[in-house]
Amino acid sequence: MNTESTYDWQANQWTVPVNFMVQQMVKIGGQPISLQLGYRYYAEKPEYGPDWGVRFQVTFLFPK
């Protein structure tokens, strides 16, 4: 869980998403890969900002 808060000084408005994420490392054909899936809830947002969001990430790992 984390947050990525930003403030718009001209509009005097906060954007405060709270992220909930899970991550799993797997091997596909011997290649280690990190998979991440997350849900984003906006605790504070501009008037017409989003209410929620999702995030999916794939990271290929190359250990020595």
Sequence and secondary structure as in RCSB ss.txt:
>XXXX:A:sequence
MNTESTYDWQANQWTVPVNFMVQQMVKIGGQPISLQLGYRYYAEKPEYGPDWGVRFQVTFLFPK
>XXXX:A:secstr
 EE  EEETTTTEEEEEEEEEEEEEEEETTEEEEEEEEEEEEEE  TT  SEEEEEEEEE    
